[in-house]
Amino acid sequence: MTEAHNPTVSPAAQLLHRCVDQLIAKDMPGFLAHWHDDAVAEFPFPPPGPAAVTPAGTDV
């Protein structure tokens, strides 16, 4: 998916592609390295049980 240093692709799109590639590869440490320490993950349609909002640093 990622096009290496393609000058026609914006830096934001390159970052998005890297993040998606890391998710597909199940590289969670690599994916999470892009997140800010205060980031919040929101799941609009969570399965029964877990909270819909998971604050950064929460063990799930």
Predicted model as a PDB file, atoms N, CA, C, CB and O in Angstrom, pLDDT in the B-factor column:
MODEL        1                                                                  
ATOM      1  N   MET A   1       0.813  -1.193   0.000  1.00 52.00           N  
ATOM      2  CA  MET A   1       0.000   0.000   0.000  1.00 52.00           C  
ATOM      3  C   MET A   1       0.861   1.265   0.000  1.00 52.00           C  
ATOM      4  CB  MET A   1      -0.927  -0.006   1.198  1.00 52.00           C  
ATOM      5  O   MET A   1       0.548   2.226  -0.703  1.00 52.00           O  
ATOM      6  N   THR A   2       1.931   1.270   0.774  1.00 49.00           N  
ATOM      7  CA  THR A   2       2.757   2.468   0.899  1.00 49.00           C  
ATOM      8  C   THR A   2       3.634   2.663  -0.321  1.00 49.00           C  
ATOM      9  CB  THR A   2       3.618   2.392   2.149  1.00 49.00           C  
ATOM     10  O   THR A   2       4.280   1.732  -0.803  1.00 49.00           O  
ATOM     11  N   GLU A   3       3.642   3.896  -0.809  1.00 50.00           N  
ATOM     12  CA  GLU A   3       4.540   4.251  -1.902  1.00 50.00           C  
ATOM     13  C   GLU A   3       5.726   4.977  -1.281  1.00 50.00           C  
ATOM     14  CB  GLU A   3       3.817   5.141  -2.993  1.00 50.00           C  
ATOM     15  O   GLU A   3       5.568   6.052  -0.703  1.00 50.00           O  
ATOM     16  N   ALA A   4       6.900   4.395  -1.399  1.00 57.00           N  
ATOM     17  CA  ALA A   4       8.090   4.929  -0.739  1.00 57.00           C  
ATOM     18  C   ALA A   4       8.464   6.292  -1.315  1.00 57.00           C  
ATOM     19  CB  ALA A   4       9.267   3.952  -0.883  1.00 57.00           C  
ATOM     20  O   ALA A   4       8.801   6.402  -2.493  1.00 57.00           O  
ATOM     21  N   HIS A   5       8.404   7.319  -0.488  1.00 59.00           N  
ATOM     22  CA  HIS A   5       8.846   8.677  -0.811  1.00 59.00           C  
ATOM     23  C   HIS A   5       8.303   9.178  -2.148  1.00 59.00           C  
ATOM     24  CB  HIS A   5      10.354   8.730  -0.830  1.00 59.00           C  
ATOM     25  O   HIS A   5       9.056   9.728  -2.953  1.00 59.00           O  
ATOM     26  N   ASN A   6       7.032   8.998  -2.388  1.00 63.00           N  
ATOM     27  CA  ASN A   6       6.393   9.478  -3.605  1.00 63.00           C  
ATOM     28  C   ASN A   6       6.108  10.962  -3.427  1.00 63.00           C  
ATOM     29  CB  ASN A   6       5.082   8.681  -3.920  1.00 63.00           C  
ATOM     30  O   ASN A   6       5.316  11.332  -2.560  1.00 63.00           O  
ATOM     31  N   PRO A   7       6.740  11.829  -4.236  1.00 72.00           N  
ATOM     32  CA  PRO A   7       6.559  13.271  -4.048  1.00 72.00           C  
ATOM     33  C   PRO A   7       5.145  13.754  -4.374  1.00 72.00           C  
ATOM     34  CB  PRO A   7       7.548  14.018  -4.902  1.00 72.00           C  
ATOM     35  O   PRO A   7       4.784  14.872  -4.007  1.00 72.00           O  
ATOM     36  N   THR A   8       4.340  12.938  -5.054  1.00 85.00           N  
ATOM     37  CA  THR A   8       2.978  13.357  -5.387  1.00 85.00           C  
ATOM     38  C   THR A   8       1.989  13.023  -4.284  1.00 85.00           C  
ATOM     39  CB  THR A   8       2.535  12.707  -6.680  1.00 85.00           C  
ATOM     40  O   THR A   8       0.831  13.434  -4.353  1.00 85.00           O  
ATOM     41  N   VAL A   9       2.422  12.282  -3.262  1.00 88.00           N  
ATOM     42  CA  VAL A   9       1.559  11.925  -2.145  1.00 88.00           C  
ATOM     43  C   VAL A   9       1.908  12.833  -0.967  1.00 88.00           C  
ATOM     44  CB  VAL A   9       1.717  10.413  -1.763  1.00 88.00           C  
ATOM     45  O   VAL A   9       3.076  12.961  -0.601  1.00 88.00           O  
ATOM     46  N   SER A  10       0.894  13.462  -0.376  1.00 93.00           N  
ATOM     47  CA  SER A  10       1.133  14.403   0.723  1.00 93.00           C  
ATOM     48  C   SER A  10       1.737  13.688   1.932  1.00 93.00           C  
ATOM     49  CB  SER A  10      -0.179  15.105   1.124  1.00 93.00           C  
ATOM     50  O   SER A  10       1.556  12.481   2.094  1.00 93.00           O  
ATOM     51  N   PRO A  11       2.453  14.429   2.779  1.00 91.00           N  
ATOM     52  CA  PRO A  11       2.997  13.818   4.003  1.00 91.00           C  
ATOM     53  C   PRO A  11       1.907  13.197   4.883  1.00 91.00           C  
ATOM     54  CB  PRO A  11       3.765  14.862   4.808  1.00 91.00           C  
ATOM     55  O   PRO A  11       2.134  12.154   5.497  1.00 91.00           O  
ATOM     56  N   ALA A  12       0.737  13.819   4.950  1.00 90.00           N  
ATOM     57  CA  ALA A  12      -0.353  13.265   5.753  1.00 90.00           C  
ATOM     58  C   ALA A  12      -0.809  11.929   5.181  1.00 90.00           C  
ATOM     59  CB  ALA A  12      -1.536  14.248   5.816  1.00 90.00           C  
ATOM     60  O   ALA A  12      -1.070  10.991   5.935  1.00 90.00           O  
ATOM     61  N   ALA A  13      -0.906  11.832   3.860  1.00 92.00           N  
ATOM     62  CA  ALA A  13      -1.316  10.572   3.228  1.00 92.00           C  
ATOM     63  C   ALA A  13      -0.249   9.507   3.430  1.00 92.00           C  
ATOM     64  CB  ALA A  13      -1.584  10.778   1.722  1.00 92.00           C  
ATOM     65  O   ALA A  13      -0.577   8.338   3.635  1.00 92.00           O  
ATOM     66  N   GLN A  14       1.032   9.895   3.374  1.00 93.00           N  
ATOM     67  CA  GLN A  14       2.109   8.935   3.615  1.00 93.00           C  
ATOM     68  C   GLN A  14       2.029   8.392   5.036  1.00 93.00           C  
ATOM     69  CB  GLN A  14       3.484   9.587   3.369  1.00 93.00           C  
ATOM     70  O   GLN A  14       2.216   7.195   5.254  1.00 93.00           O  
ATOM     71  N   LEU A  15       1.749   9.269   6.010  1.00 90.00           N  
ATOM     72  CA  LEU A  15       1.615   8.832   7.402  1.00 90.00           C  
ATOM     73  C   LEU A  15       0.438   7.880   7.552  1.00 90.00           C  
ATOM     74  CB  LEU A  15       1.442  10.042   8.336  1.00 90.00           C  
ATOM     75  O   LEU A  15       0.549   6.850   8.216  1.00 90.00           O  
ATOM     76  N   LEU A  16      -0.679   8.221   6.941  1.00 91.00           N  
ATOM     77  CA  LEU A  16      -1.850   7.351   7.000  1.00 91.00           C  
ATOM     78  C   LEU A  16      -1.529   5.981   6.417  1.00 91.00           C  
ATOM     79  CB  LEU A  16      -3.030   7.984   6.252  1.00 91.00           C  
ATOM     80  O   LEU A  16      -1.910   4.963   6.993  1.00 91.00           O  
ATOM     81  N   HIS A  17      -0.842   5.941   5.293  1.00 93.00           N  
ATOM     82  CA  HIS A  17      -0.479   4.667   4.662  1.00 93.00           C  
ATOM     83  C   HIS A  17       0.432   3.850   5.577  1.00 93.00           C  
ATOM     84  CB  HIS A  17       0.214   4.913   3.306  1.00 93.00           C  
ATOM     85  O   HIS A  17       0.261   2.637   5.702  1.00 93.00           O  
ATOM     86  N   ARG A  18       1.412   4.519   6.225  1.00 93.00           N  
ATOM     87  CA  ARG A  18       2.293   3.802   7.153  1.00 93.00           C  
ATOM     88  C   ARG A  18       1.490   3.217   8.312  1.00 93.00           C  
ATOM     89  CB  ARG A  18       3.396   4.740   7.690  1.00 93.00           C  
ATOM     90  O   ARG A  18       1.709   2.073   8.711  1.00 93.00           O  
ATOM     91  N   CYS A  19       0.557   4.006   8.850  1.00 90.00           N  
ATOM     92  CA  CYS A  19      -0.259   3.525   9.972  1.00 90.00           C  
ATOM     93  C   CYS A  19      -1.104   2.326   9.557  1.00 90.00           C  
ATOM     94  CB  CYS A  19      -1.166   4.649  10.501  1.00 90.00           C  
ATOM     95  O   CYS A  19      -1.184   1.343  10.294  1.00 90.00           O  
ATOM     96  N   VAL A  20      -1.730   2.395   8.394  1.00 92.00           N  
ATOM     97  CA  VAL A  20      -2.547   1.281   7.908  1.00 92.00           C  
ATOM     98  C   VAL A  20      -1.676   0.056   7.672  1.00 92.00           C  
ATOM     99  CB  VAL A  20      -3.289   1.671   6.611  1.00 92.00           C  
ATOM    100  O   VAL A  20      -2.055  -1.057   8.034  1.00 92.00           O  
ATOM    101  N   ASP A  21      -0.506   0.258   7.065  1.00 95.00           N  
ATOM    102  CA  ASP A  21       0.410  -0.865   6.842  1.00 95.00           C  
ATOM    103  C   ASP A  21       0.793  -1.527   8.166  1.00 95.00           C  
ATOM    104  CB  ASP A  21       1.676  -0.388   6.103  1.00 95.00           C  
ATOM    105  O   ASP A  21       0.865  -2.753   8.252  1.00 95.00           O  
ATOM    106  N   GLN A  22       1.039  -0.712   9.197  1.00 94.00           N  
ATOM    107  CA  GLN A  22       1.408  -1.269  10.495  1.00 94.00           C  
ATOM    108  C   GLN A  22       0.243  -2.024  11.130  1.00 94.00           C  
ATOM    109  CB  GLN A  22       1.882  -0.159  11.430  1.00 94.00           C  
ATOM    110  O   GLN A  22       0.452  -3.057  11.767  1.00 94.00           O  
ATOM    111  N   LEU A  23      -0.969  -1.526  10.965  1.00 90.00           N  
ATOM    112  CA  LEU A  23      -2.133  -2.249  11.482  1.00 90.00           C  
ATOM    113  C   LEU A  23      -2.303  -3.581  10.773  1.00 90.00           C  
ATOM    114  CB  LEU A  23      -3.402  -1.407  11.328  1.00 90.00           C  
ATOM    115  O   LEU A  23      -2.553  -4.602  11.414  1.00 90.00           O  
ATOM    116  N   ILE A  24      -2.169  -3.575   9.456  1.00 93.00           N  
ATOM    117  CA  ILE A  24      -2.302  -4.812   8.681  1.00 93.00           C  
ATOM    118  C   ILE A  24      -1.247  -5.828   9.106  1.00 93.00           C  
ATOM    119  CB  ILE A  24      -2.185  -4.522   7.172  1.00 93.00           C  
ATOM    120  O   ILE A  24      -1.517  -7.026   9.180  1.00 93.00           O  
ATOM    121  N   ALA A  25      -0.029  -5.329   9.387  1.00 95.00           N  
ATOM    122  CA  ALA A  25       1.071  -6.205   9.804  1.00 95.00           C  
ATOM    123  C   ALA A  25       0.976  -6.578  11.288  1.00 95.00           C  
ATOM    124  CB  ALA A  25       2.415  -5.527   9.527  1.00 95.00           C  
ATOM    125  O   ALA A  25       1.821  -7.312  11.801  1.00 95.00           O  
ATOM    126  N   LYS A  26      -0.053  -6.073  11.975  1.00 92.00           N  
ATOM    127  CA  LYS A  26      -0.242  -6.293  13.411  1.00 92.00           C  
ATOM    128  C   LYS A  26       0.941  -5.785  14.222  1.00 92.00           C  
ATOM    129  CB  LYS A  26      -0.461  -7.773  13.693  1.00 92.00           C  
ATOM    130  O   LYS A  26       1.305  -6.359  15.249  1.00 92.00           O  
ATOM    131  N   ASP A  27       1.545  -4.676  13.730  1.00 94.00           N  
ATOM    132  CA  ASP A  27       2.662  -4.032  14.411  1.00 94.00           C  
ATOM    133  C   ASP A  27       2.110  -2.920  15.309  1.00 94.00           C  
ATOM    134  CB  ASP A  27       3.699  -3.465  13.382  1.00 94.00           C  
ATOM    135  O   ASP A  27       2.211  -1.738  14.979  1.00 94.00           O  
ATOM    136  N   MET A  28       1.530  -3.309  16.439  1.00 89.00           N  
ATOM    137  CA  MET A  28       0.911  -2.327  17.323  1.00 89.00           C  
ATOM    138  C   MET A  28       1.920  -1.351  17.927  1.00 89.00           C  
ATOM    139  CB  MET A  28       0.172  -3.036  18.429  1.00 89.00           C  
ATOM    140  O   MET A  28       1.612  -0.162  18.017  1.00 89.00           O  
ATOM    141  N   PRO A  29       3.124  -1.796  18.350  1.00 92.00           N  
ATOM    142  CA  PRO A  29       4.083  -0.804  18.859  1.00 92.00           C  
ATOM    143  C   PRO A  29       4.432   0.250  17.800  1.00 92.00           C  
ATOM    144  CB  PRO A  29       5.364  -1.506  19.334  1.00 92.00           C  
ATOM    145  O   PRO A  29       4.549   1.433  18.117  1.00 92.00           O  
ATOM    146  N   GLY A  30       4.596  -0.179  16.547  1.00 92.00           N  
ATOM    147  CA  GLY A  30       4.877   0.777  15.478  1.00 92.00           C  
ATOM    148  C   GLY A  30       3.712   1.718  15.235  1.00 92.00           C  
ATOM    149  O   GLY A  30       3.907   2.920  15.057  1.00 92.00           O  
ATOM    150  N   PHE A  31       2.494   1.173  15.228  1.00 89.00           N  
ATOM    151  CA  PHE A  31       1.304   1.990  15.034  1.00 89.00           C  
ATOM    152  C   PHE A  31       1.133   2.991  16.170  1.00 89.00           C  
ATOM    153  CB  PHE A  31       0.067   1.106  14.921  1.00 89.00           C  
ATOM    154  O   PHE A  31       0.866   4.169  15.933  1.00 89.00           O  
ATOM    155  N   LEU A  32       1.287   2.517  17.409  1.00 87.00           N  
ATOM    156  CA  LEU A  32       1.078   3.384  18.566  1.00 87.00           C  
ATOM    157  C   LEU A  32       2.166   4.439  18.716  1.00 87.00           C  
ATOM    158  CB  LEU A  32       1.007   2.554  19.820  1.00 87.00           C  
ATOM    159  O   LEU A  32       1.962   5.435  19.411  1.00 87.00           O  
ATOM    160  N   ALA A  33       3.313   4.243  18.082  1.00 91.00           N  
ATOM    161  CA  ALA A  33       4.382   5.243  18.144  1.00 91.00           C  
ATOM    162  C   ALA A  33       3.954   6.562  17.509  1.00 91.00           C  
ATOM    163  CB  ALA A  33       5.639   4.718  17.451  1.00 91.00           C  
ATOM    164  O   ALA A  33       4.546   7.604  17.790  1.00 91.00           O  
ATOM    165  N   HIS A  34       2.931   6.526  16.656  1.00 87.00           N  
ATOM    166  CA  HIS A  34       2.445   7.746  16.010  1.00 87.00           C  
ATOM    167  C   HIS A  34       1.445   8.509  16.875  1.00 87.00           C  
ATOM    168  CB  HIS A  34       1.807   7.405  14.681  1.00 87.00           C  
ATOM    169  O   HIS A  34       1.110   9.653  16.564  1.00 87.00           O  
ATOM    170  N   TRP A  35       0.964   7.895  17.953  1.00 83.00           N  
ATOM    171  CA  TRP A  35      -0.067   8.496  18.794  1.00 83.00           C  
ATOM    172  C   TRP A  35       0.550   9.403  19.849  1.00 83.00           C  
ATOM    173  CB  TRP A  35      -0.910   7.412  19.462  1.00 83.00           C  
ATOM    174  O   TRP A  35       1.649   9.132  20.331  1.00 83.00           O  
ATOM    175  N   HIS A  36      -0.130  10.455  20.205  1.00 84.00           N  
ATOM    176  CA  HIS A  36       0.269  11.340  21.294  1.00 84.00           C  
ATOM    177  C   HIS A  36      -0.060  10.653  22.619  1.00 84.00           C  
ATOM    178  CB  HIS A  36      -0.444  12.731  21.186  1.00 84.00           C  
ATOM    179  O   HIS A  36      -0.974   9.830  22.685  1.00 84.00           O  
ATOM    180  N   ASP A  37       0.673  10.986  23.653  1.00 84.00           N  
ATOM    181  CA  ASP A  37       0.455  10.365  24.963  1.00 84.00           C  
ATOM    182  C   ASP A  37      -0.959  10.583  25.494  1.00 84.00           C  
ATOM    183  CB  ASP A  37       1.455  10.906  25.959  1.00 84.00           C  
ATOM    184  O   ASP A  37      -1.460   9.769  26.270  1.00 84.00           O  
ATOM    185  N   ASP A  38      -1.609  11.676  25.084  1.00 85.00           N  
ATOM    186  CA  ASP A  38      -2.953  11.977  25.565  1.00 85.00           C  
ATOM    187  C   ASP A  38      -4.043  11.555  24.583  1.00 85.00           C  
ATOM    188  CB  ASP A  38      -3.074  13.450  25.847  1.00 85.00           C  
ATOM    189  O   ASP A  38      -5.189  11.986  24.708  1.00 85.00           O  
ATOM    190  N   ALA A  39      -3.697  10.721  23.615  1.00 82.00           N  
ATOM    191  CA  ALA A  39      -4.671  10.302  22.606  1.00 82.00           C  
ATOM    192  C   ALA A  39      -5.794   9.478  23.238  1.00 82.00           C  
ATOM    193  CB  ALA A  39      -3.978   9.491  21.499  1.00 82.00           C  
ATOM    194  O   ALA A  39      -5.598   8.813  24.255  1.00 82.00           O  
ATOM    195  N   VAL A  40      -6.956   9.534  22.623  1.00 78.00           N  
ATOM    196  CA  VAL A  40      -8.112   8.771  23.074  1.00 78.00           C  
ATOM    197  C   VAL A  40      -8.641   7.976  21.894  1.00 78.00           C  
ATOM    198  CB  VAL A  40      -9.217   9.702  23.668  1.00 78.00           C  
ATOM    199  O   VAL A  40      -8.850   8.527  20.813  1.00 78.00           O  
ATOM    200  N   ALA A  41      -8.857   6.687  22.093  1.00 73.00           N  
ATOM    201  CA  ALA A  41      -9.442   5.838  21.054  1.00 73.00           C  
ATOM    202  C   ALA A  41     -10.934   5.724  21.323  1.00 73.00           C  
ATOM    203  CB  ALA A  41      -8.765   4.422  21.018  1.00 73.00           C  
ATOM    204  O   ALA A  41     -11.348   5.332  22.414  1.00 73.00           O  
ATOM    205  N   GLU A  42     -11.738   6.068  20.324  1.00 73.00           N  
ATOM    206  CA  GLU A  42     -13.188   5.989  20.473  1.00 73.00           C  
ATOM    207  C   GLU A  42     -13.729   4.942  19.514  1.00 73.00           C  
ATOM    208  CB  GLU A  42     -13.853   7.367  20.216  1.00 73.00           C  
ATOM    209  O   GLU A  42     -13.356   4.906  18.341  1.00 73.00           O  
ATOM    210  N   PHE A  43     -14.608   4.095  20.019  1.00 66.00           N  
ATOM    211  CA  PHE A  43     -15.231   3.063  19.207  1.00 66.00           C  
ATOM    212  C   PHE A  43     -16.721   3.370  19.157  1.00 66.00           C  
ATOM    213  CB  PHE A  43     -14.954   1.623  19.780  1.00 66.00           C  
ATOM    214  O   PHE A  43     -17.427   3.148  20.141  1.00 66.00           O  
ATOM    215  N   PRO A  44     -17.217   3.882  18.015  1.00 73.00           N  
ATOM    216  CA  PRO A  44     -18.610   4.316  17.958  1.00 73.00           C  
ATOM    217  C   PRO A  44     -19.618   3.184  18.141  1.00 73.00           C  
ATOM    218  CB  PRO A  44     -18.865   4.992  16.653  1.00 73.00           C  
ATOM    219  O   PRO A  44     -20.737   3.428  18.593  1.00 73.00           O  
ATOM    220  N   PHE A  45     -19.248   1.966  17.803  1.00 73.00           N  
ATOM    221  CA  PHE A  45     -20.155   0.828  17.944  1.00 73.00           C  
ATOM    222  C   PHE A  45     -19.431  -0.301  18.673  1.00 73.00           C  
ATOM    223  CB  PHE A  45     -20.670   0.348  16.552  1.00 73.00           C  
ATOM    224  O   PHE A  45     -19.158  -1.349  18.087  1.00 73.00           O  
ATOM    225  N   PRO A  46     -19.120  -0.083  19.966  1.00 67.00           N  
ATOM    226  CA  PRO A  46     -18.359  -1.104  20.698  1.00 67.00           C  
ATOM    227  C   PRO A  46     -19.199  -2.349  20.946  1.00 67.00           C  
ATOM    228  CB  PRO A  46     -17.856  -0.542  22.031  1.00 67.00           C  
ATOM    229  O   PRO A  46     -20.424  -2.274  21.033  1.00 67.00           O  
ATOM    230  N   PRO A  47     -18.539  -3.484  21.058  1.00 70.00           N  
ATOM    231  CA  PRO A  47     -19.271  -4.694  21.430  1.00 70.00           C  
ATOM    232  C   PRO A  47     -19.725  -4.577  22.886  1.00 70.00           C  
ATOM    233  CB  PRO A  47     -18.390  -5.967  21.225  1.00 70.00           C  
ATOM    234  O   PRO A  47     -19.203  -3.744  23.626  1.00 70.00           O  
ATOM    235  N   PRO A  48     -20.672  -5.385  23.299  1.00 73.00           N  
ATOM    236  CA  PRO A  48     -21.119  -5.332  24.691  1.00 73.00           C  
ATOM    237  C   PRO A  48     -19.947  -5.579  25.642  1.00 73.00           C  
ATOM    238  CB  PRO A  48     -22.236  -6.368  24.939  1.00 73.00           C  
ATOM    239  O   PRO A  48     -19.127  -6.469  25.415  1.00 73.00           O  
ATOM    240  N   GLY A  49     -19.881  -4.793  26.689  1.00 70.00           N  
ATOM    241  CA  GLY A  49     -18.848  -4.992  27.701  1.00 70.00           C  
ATOM    242  C   GLY A  49     -17.869  -3.846  27.807  1.00 70.00           C  
ATOM    243  O   GLY A  49     -17.925  -3.089  28.776  1.00 70.00           O  
ATOM    244  N   PRO A  50     -16.961  -3.689  26.834  1.00 61.00           N  
ATOM    245  CA  PRO A  50     -15.939  -2.645  26.996  1.00 61.00           C  
ATOM    246  C   PRO A  50     -16.523  -1.236  26.864  1.00 61.00           C  
ATOM    247  CB  PRO A  50     -14.830  -2.836  25.965  1.00 61.00           C  
ATOM    248  O   PRO A  50     -17.575  -1.030  26.260  1.00 61.00           O  
ATOM    249  N   ALA A  51     -15.813  -0.289  27.442  1.00 64.00           N  
ATOM    250  CA  ALA A  51     -16.242   1.107  27.353  1.00 64.00           C  
ATOM    251  C   ALA A  51     -16.091   1.624  25.925  1.00 64.00           C  
ATOM    252  CB  ALA A  51     -15.433   1.984  28.326  1.00 64.00           C  
ATOM    253  O   ALA A  51     -15.240   1.147  25.173  1.00 64.00           O  
ATOM    254  N   ALA A  52     -16.910   2.592  25.558  1.00 61.00           N  
ATOM    255  CA  ALA A  52     -16.859   3.167  24.218  1.00 61.00           C  
ATOM    256  C   ALA A  52     -15.645   4.077  24.059  1.00 61.00           C  
ATOM    257  CB  ALA A  52     -18.143   3.943  23.922  1.00 61.00           C  
ATOM    258  O   ALA A  52     -15.182   4.283  22.937  1.00 61.00           O  
ATOM    259  N   VAL A  53     -15.120   4.626  25.151  1.00 65.00           N  
ATOM    260  CA  VAL A  53     -13.943   5.503  25.110  1.00 65.00           C  
ATOM    261  C   VAL A  53     -12.868   4.901  25.987  1.00 65.00           C  
ATOM    262  CB  VAL A  53     -14.290   6.953  25.576  1.00 65.00           C  
ATOM    263  O   VAL A  53     -13.115   4.571  27.147  1.00 65.00           O  
ATOM    264  N   THR A  54     -11.672   4.757  25.435  1.00 66.00           N  
ATOM    265  CA  THR A  54     -10.550   4.187  26.164  1.00 66.00           C  
ATOM    266  C   THR A  54      -9.468   5.242  26.273  1.00 66.00           C  
ATOM    267  CB  THR A  54     -10.013   2.906  25.469  1.00 66.00           C  
ATOM    268  O   THR A  54      -8.821   5.536  25.267  1.00 66.00           O  
ATOM    269  N   PRO A  55      -9.234   5.832  27.445  1.00 67.00           N  
ATOM    270  CA  PRO A  55      -8.193   6.863  27.586  1.00 67.00           C  
ATOM    271  C   PRO A  55      -6.800   6.282  27.312  1.00 67.00           C  
ATOM    272  CB  PRO A  55      -8.238   7.482  29.005  1.00 67.00           C  
ATOM    273  O   PRO A  55      -6.553   5.095  27.521  1.00 67.00           O  
ATOM    274  N   ALA A  56      -5.911   7.139  26.844  1.00 66.00           N  
ATOM    275  CA  ALA A  56      -4.536   6.728  26.576  1.00 66.00           C  
ATOM    276  C   ALA A  56      -3.914   6.124  27.828  1.00 66.00           C  
ATOM    277  CB  ALA A  56      -3.697   7.921  26.083  1.00 66.00           C  
ATOM    278  O   ALA A  56      -4.164   6.600  28.935  1.00 66.00           O  
ATOM    279  N   GLY A  57      -3.129   5.107  27.666  1.00 65.00           N  
ATOM    280  CA  GLY A  57      -2.434   4.474  28.773  1.00 65.00           C  
ATOM    281  C   GLY A  57      -3.267   3.453  29.516  1.00 65.00           C  
ATOM    282  O   GLY A  57      -2.799   2.863  30.490  1.00 65.00           O  
ATOM    283  N   THR A  58      -4.493   3.235  29.072  1.00 66.00           N  
ATOM    284  CA  THR A  58      -5.359   2.247  29.725  1.00 66.00           C  
ATOM    285  C   THR A  58      -5.034   0.869  29.205  1.00 66.00           C  
ATOM    286  CB  THR A  58      -6.849   2.568  29.493  1.00 66.00           C  
ATOM    287  O   THR A  58      -4.968   0.664  27.993  1.00 66.00           O  
ATOM    288  N   ASP A  59      -4.829  -0.079  30.097  1.00 67.00           N  
ATOM    289  CA  ASP A  59      -4.631  -1.459  29.674  1.00 67.00           C  
ATOM    290  C   ASP A  59      -5.997  -2.064  29.341  1.00 67.00           C  
ATOM    291  CB  ASP A  59      -3.899  -2.290  30.783  1.00 67.00           C  
ATOM    292  O   ASP A  59      -6.928  -2.020  30.144  1.00 67.00           O  
ATOM    293  N   VAL A  60      -6.087  -2.621  28.149  1.00 60.00           N  
ATOM    294  CA  VAL A  60      -7.354  -3.247  27.746  1.00 60.00           C  
ATOM    295  C   VAL A  60      -7.183  -4.734  27.550  1.00 60.00           C  
ATOM    296  CB  VAL A  60      -7.888  -2.615  26.463  1.00 60.00           C  
ATOM    297  O   VAL A  60      -8.142  -5.426  27.209  1.00 60.00           O  
TER     298      VAL A  60                                                      
ENDMDL                                                                          
END                                                                             
